[in-house]
Amino acid sequence: MEGGDEDNIDALPSVRDLESRFGFFTQPEGGDGPTSVHHELVPTAAGCVTCECVRCKTWAAFIETGGPGGTRQYEVLTREHVRGLAQLILHVRAHLVAAGGLGQGQPLRVLELGAGNGRLAHALRVAMASDHPSMKDAAQQDVSTDPPVLLVASDLHPRQGCFPVLEMDYARALEVCAPDVALVSWMPLGHDWTHAVRASASVQALVLVGEAGAGVCGHPSLTWGVTPRNNNGALPRHERRRVRGWSLQELVALSDVQLCMLDEPWCFQRHSRTFIATRDERLAHELAAYCSNDHCTSTLDQFHRTSHSSQQASAVVPCTSA
């Protein structure tokens, strides 16, 4: 989504195309896991494992310089994940309207915290506009019709880019914008912003994107509710838990269409995931069910089939956030 493609959601790469291009999750014939047949695994001085094969080296270069302007990518924005997030936001709005928490003529206020260059927020606006033409011009939207989602990006130190970002820290942005929904992609290591989100009377839901629980994104206990006794390196899949009085639930269908800087083709594991935290347990349950049901899954599959038929992996333009 660079140059003239900022308003074309299909300019984002497809997660399936990226998996195929870089050899993610491919099994050797007769095998059931990573093997030297496909990869050249070597130990590092730090006691970790890396791979010296061509595909893994190419992926590492893609992460380091594949973002806009040759920048490093934390989360690789895939069109399936962006569209899934856009649909999630619209579903939150529908729930709040039905529950009486949002007036029928009111826009849903969404605030991205730590938005960097604002690319993710822009991509979400484009996705919602492409799937819902009535939302293309939020400024001129008649309140008597289905109103738009108002999405604002904020960051204390916005990165250079062509998208609008409100220059202020997370606490001040929450105070000024009073959002219904907060969004954080790759919260800084060791920091916890969720306390300020919970303290905001207006926020009904928080969407978290990134590594969960091992300390790479946010704070293990304060953000994810992981203590030294139950921390096995990451938050268990599919688990719902209470964290500081809020319900935290993974949205597995969205997690399954993510790729990030921690992923490696030789390792059969995704590291970046999507979670929803809510004040209302019922809303968390409904959203988790929505993102795991056949409708959401088939919608994401349809996004992939439609875009794949018109664009090859070699032609996609990578984007980044955080």
N, C-alpha and C positions, 0 to 999 in steps of 0.2 A: 504494500500500500504506500508506495512512494511515487513521486512524480505526479503523473496524471491519474494514478490508480487509488487515490485516497478515498474515493467514494464508490469503490468497487470491492465488495466483500470477497468476491471470488479471486481477487489478487492475493489474498492470504493463502498460504500453503495448506493442503489437505493433510491431515495426520496420517492417513493411510498411504498417501503418496510418499511422505517423508519416511515412514516405516519401511516401505519397499525400496526407496532410493538408498537408504543407509543401512538396510539389513537388520532392522529391529525385529525381535521376537521371531526370528527364523530358526527352524530346527534343522540340524543335519539329518541326513537320511538314517532312519533307525535310531535317532538320538532323542533325548528328552531334556537337554539343557545345554549350557555353554560348552563348547568343545574347541580344541585346537584345529579341528577340521576347518572351521570358519575363521577362527580368531587366533591371535598370537599373544597370549596372556603372559605378562611378566610382572614380578613383584617390584614395588618401588621402595625407595629408601625409607619412606614413612610407614612401611608395613602394609600398604594397600596393594591393589592389583590394577594394572592398566593393560591396554591392548595396543599392539604395534601394527595391526593389520591396516590395509589401505582404507577400508570403509570407516573404521573407528577414528583414524587420523583425519579423514575428510570431515566426519561429523564434528570432531573437536574444533577444526578450523571454522566450520559453519557456525558453531556456538560462539566462538571468539570474535568473529568479524562479520557474521551474517545479518546483523541488525542494521537498521537505517544508518547510513553514513559510516558503515564498517564497524559498528559498535557491538559490544558483547550482548548476548541474549541470556536473560534469566529464564523467562517463560517464552517459548516459541508460540506466538499466536497462531493457532490453527483455525480455519474457518468453521470447523465443526464445534470447537469449544466456544468460540465467540458467539456463534449463533445459538448454541445451547445456553450460554449465559444470558443472552438477550431474551430468549424465551422464558428463562427462569424469572427475570426481572418483571416481565409482563404478567407471569403467573402470580407473582407476589402482589402485584397491583390488583389483579382480579380478586384475589383472596381478601385483601384489605377492604376493597369496595364492598364485597359480599358480606363481610363481617361488620361493616359499619365503621371501620377504622379510617376510611378514606372516602370522601364525598365523590359521587359519581362524576361531578364536573371538575374534580381536582386532579392535577398532574401528580404522579408519583415522583418524589424528589430523591434522587440517587446521588451520592457523593463518593467519588473515588479518592481515597487517601494514599499519599505516596505515589502519585500517578506518573512521576518521571516526566516524560515528554508528552503525555496525554494521548498516546497512540491507542491504548486499550479502550479508553472512554470514547474516542472517536470511532473506533471500529464497532463498538456496541451501538452507537447512534446509527451508523450506516446499516448494521444488521437489522435493527428494528425498523428503520425506514424502508429497507428493501423488502422486508416481509410484511410490513404494514404501511402501505403508501400514504394513508391518512396522517401518518406521523412525520412526514418529510419536512414540514415547516412548522416547528413547534411554536415559533413566535407568532404565527398567524392562525394557529389552530383555534377554531371556535369552541368555546366551552360547552356549547350545546351538543357537540359531537364527541366521539370517543377521544378524550384528551391525551396529550403526549406524556411521555416520561421525560422529566427534566434531569439531565445527567451532567454533573459538574465534576471536573478533575481538579485536584489540589495537590500541592507539594511545596515543602519549605524551600527547596532548591530545584525548581523546574529545570529539566534538561532542555537543551536547545532543540527546537522542532517547530513544526508549522501548525500545531494544534493548541487551543487555548488551555492554559493551566492556571488556576488561582494560586498565587504565591503566598502561602501561609502554612503553618504547621498543622498537624492533625487535630489538635485540641481546639485551636482557633477556628479552623474550617468547620468543625462540627458545630461550634457555637454560632457562627455566622450563617451557615447554610441550613441548619436544623433539618437534616435529611430524614426521610422515612427509611431508607436503606443505605447502609455504608458498604463499600467494596474496598478490599485491600488485596493487592496482588504482590506477593513476596515482601511481607513485612520485614523490616531490617533485623538482622541477626541479634538475638538477645534482648530486643526491645518488645514491649507489649503496649499496643494501642487499644486493646479491647476494653480496658478499664474506662477509658474516656468514652468509648462507644456506648457501653452499658450505662454510663452516667448521663448520657444525653436522653432527655425525656422523649424526644421525637423519634428516635431510631427504633424500628420494630424488627429489623433483620440485618444481619451482618454476613456478607459473603467473603469467605477467605479462600485465596488461591495460593498454592505454594507447597513446600515440603511441610509435613505435619508431624510435629512432636519430637524430632531428633535435635532440634535447636538451630537449624539452618534458617528457618523463618519464625520470627517472633520468639517468645519465651516458652520453653517446654511446659512449665506448670501454669503460668499466668494466662497464656494464650490458649493452650491445648489441654490443660488439666492433666498433664503427664508428670508423675513424680518419679524420683530416682528408683523407687521400689517397683513401679510398673512400667518403666521406660525400657522397651526392648529395641529402641532405635527409631520407632515410628508409631504413630497412632494406628491401632488395628483397623483393618478394612471393615466397613459396614457398621461399625460401632456407633451407638448413640450414647452420649454422656452429658451430665450436667456440669457446666463450668461456670463458676461464680454466679449460679442461679439461672443461667441461660442454657437452653438445649442446643447441643452441638451435634450435627449429623452430616456424614459424608454424602455427597451427591455423586454416586458411583458412575452413573452414565456419563457425567461430565469429566470425571477423573480419567475415564477410559479413553478420552480423545485428547489427552495432554502429552506434551513432550517438553522437557526443560533441560537446563544446563547440567543437572546432575545425572541425567540419563545417559547410558552408553549402550551401543548396539550389542555388545557381548553379554550384557547383564539383563536378565529377563525380569525386569521390574521397572515400573513407573514411579518416579519420586514426587512429582508435583500432583497435587490433588485439589479438589474443590469441596468446600464445606459451607454449610449454612448454619448460623447461630441465631436463635430467635428468643424473644421474651416468652412467646406463647408456644407451649409444647405441641399444641394442635397444628399450628402453622408449620413447625419443623417436620412433623409426621407427614402432613399433606405434601410438602415440597419434596421430601425424600421419596415418597411414594410416586409423585409425579415424575421425578427424574429416574426412577427405576422401572416405570411401567412401559408397556409396549408402545404407547403413543410417542413418548419421548425418544425411546430407542429407535423406532422406525423413522421418526423425523430426522434424527441425526444421520441415519443410514441414507435417507433420501437426499439430504444435503450433500453427502459424499458422492452418491451416484450421479446427481445432477451436475455437480461441479467437475467431477472427474471426466465426464463425457466431453466437456468443452475445453479442458485445460490439462496439459501434461505436467508431470512433476518438475521437469527441467525448466518450465516457464514460470513457475510460481515465484512470488516475491516474498521473502521472509520478513516478518515483523517481530518486534519485541516490546515488552513492557517492563516496568519496574526499573 
